[in-house]
Amino acid sequence: MGKRNLMFIAGFLTLAAAIGWGQDTSDPLSAFCYGTSSCTSNGTVTPVNQITPQFGFTSTLPHTEDFLIEVLIPDNYTDQSFTITGTQGGPTNTSSISQSTTRIPGDWNSGFLTAFLGYPTIPVDRLDLWLPSTQADDPGANGYFVEQADLGITDIRIALNSGLGPQLNIGTLPVGTIVAAFLADGSGGYESTLPAGALYATPEPTSIILFGSVSLFALIGARKVQKRR
């Protein structure tokens, strides 16, 4: 084998190691919201109100593969499990969805999410691409506990047809939680969520909290006035 061929193979292997065998970043997943939730990517993450978000994921090409949800909880919270429910699941988008998450052992506090999960590693899911967003709202976080739900073989649609794909629900998330997804094709290949396409749980808007507090105090005051009369 000639020196030029050896150099080509070495270069190819280096590139393959950098992007990760079996990991596809050319067709990434992105979160969307529906129902009472709204969300738009800010170029870093996709913020959504932490209170019971309604969401799903789309891909740039349609896929019918094993659909995995990863809930990344800031590691200064007590780890908790979730039940993900929804509709339009399964390979024909006709099945109901109800699946509890399972804790992945350990604390993801360095490196790549794919490596932590035991998947082929890619450069786009580094901890430092998500953690700064979390630390802006939760400075005590140093990483994430990972809860995973396997929703089985599911038909994921393109963004224009997002309403035809899975419609998911989850309970109230700790502030700073990230929700990402993977599609596993069964032969070692994965479609992943790019950082900007992952959901990010933001605090309940202050205006709503203040409105609730004012309403409560007004109600208490009204009751006191009634008692005096």
N, C-alpha and C positions, 0 to 999 in steps of 0.2 A: 504493500500500500504506500502511495507516494506521500511526501511530506505535506503537500497542499491538501490532500484528502484528510490526513490526520488533523491538520489545523482546522479544517471545516468541521469535522466531527467534534473536536474539542470545543469549538465555538458554539455549536449546536447544543451540546450537553450543558455548557455554561448557561445559555439562554433558557434551556428547559428547566434547569435547577432554579433559575431566578423567578420564572413565572409559575413553576409548580406543575408536575405531571398531572394530567387529568383535570386540571382546574381551568375553567373557562371564564375569562373576564370580558370577552367580546360580546356577551349576551347577558348582561347583569340584571338582577332583580331590583325593583324599586317599589317602595311602599306607596299606597294611596289610601285615602279615607273616604268613608261614605256615611250616610245616615246623619247622626247628630255630631259627628266629628268632622273636622276640616284640617288639612295639613298641606304644606307646600315646602319643598326642599329649599333650604337657605344656602345651598352649595357646600355645606359641611355635614349636616344631618337634616332630617325631616321632622321638625317639631310638631307635637300634638299634645293637647291637654291630657294630663295624667289620669283624669277621671274616666274610667271605662271606655277607652278608645275603641272605635269601630274602624277596621282597616282590612287591607288585603295586600297582595303583591302582584305586580305585573312583570313581564319580561319583554325584551325587544323582539323576540320571536315566540310563538306559542310552543309550550312544552307539556307533555303528560308524563310526569316523573314523580318520584318520592319527594314529598314536600315537607321540609323540616323548618320549624320555627325556633329561633334562639332568643330567649329573653335574658338580657344581660343586666343584672341587678347590681348597683354599686355595693362594693364589698364592706362598707361600714354600716349597712343595713343587716338585719337578721334575714337570712335566706328564707324565701317563701316560695311555695309552688302556686301555679295558676291552672285554671281549666280554660282551655280555648274552645269556644263554641262557635257555631256558624252554620251557614247554608251554602249550597252550590258547591259541595265538595265532591271528591272522587273523580274518576277518569271521564265522567260525562257531565260533571257539574250538576248532579241531581241529588247528591247525598247530604244528609245532615252531618254536622261536625261536632264532636265532643271528645276532647282529648286532654288529659292532665299532663303537665310538664314533669320532667324527671331531672333531678339535679345531676349535673356532670361533676364528678369529684374534683376538688381542688379550687384554686382561686386564680382566675386568669389575670395576672398582673405584669406580664411581660410578653414580648414577641407577638405572634400571630394567632388570631382566633382559630383559623383552620388547623394550625399545628396543635393548639390546645385540644381541639376536638378529634384530632387524629386524622384529619383530612389532608390532601396535598396542599402545601403551603403556597400562598401567593402574597405579593407585596402590598396589596390594597387593603388587607384587613388587619393592619398593625394596631396595637393598643393605642399608640399615640395619635391615631386618626379619629378616635372616639372619646378617649378619656378627657382631653381638655374641655370638651363641651359639658361633660358630666361635672368636672371639677368647678366649672363656672357657677353651677347651682349647688354643688355639694363638694366643698373643698376637702372634706375628710376622706373622699374615695381615692383608693390607690389601685383599683382594678375592679373586676366584676365576678360575681357568682353567676354561673350559667345554668339556666333552666331550659330544657329542650323538650319540644313536643313533636312527635313524628305523626303527621296527618295522613300518611299513606300516599298511594298513587293519586295524583291530583292533576287536573287540567288547568294550567296557568295561561292566562290570556295576555295579549298585548295591551298597551295602555288604552288604545281607542275602544277596546272591548272589556275594560276592567269590570264593568257591571255584570258581565257574564261569568266571571271567575269567582273563586271563593270569597265569601263575605264573612269576616271573622270578628269575634268579640273577645275581650279579655277584661279582667277586673282592674280596679284602680292600681296603677303602677307607682312605685316609689319614684320621686323626682330624680332625674338623671338616668333612668333606665333606658337601655337601647333595645329595640326589637328588630332583629334581622332574620333572614331566611336563606335556605339553601335548597336546591333541587339536586337529587342524587339519581343518576341514570342507571344505577345497578351494575355498572362495569368499571367503577372507580372514578368516573367523571362527575364534576359538580358545577352547577351554576351558582354564583354567589351574589350577595348584596354588596354593592359598593357603599362606602361610608355615607355619602350624601343621600343615598336611597333608603337608609335605615330610619325607623321611627325613633324619636327622642322624646321622652316624657317630660313635659314642662310643668311648672307649678300652676295650680289653680289661679286664674286671673285675680289680682288684688281687688278689682272692682266688684267681682262677685262676692268675695269674702266680706268686703266692707258693706255691701248691700245687705248680705245676710245678717251681719252684726247689727247694723242700724235697724233693720226690720225687727230683730229680736228685742233690742232695747226699746223700740217704739211700742211693741206689743206689751212688754213688761210695764212701761209707763202708763199705757192705756188701762191696763188692769188695775194699777194702783189708783188711778183717778176714779175708776168705777167703784172701787172699794170705799173710797172717801165719801162718795155720794151716798 
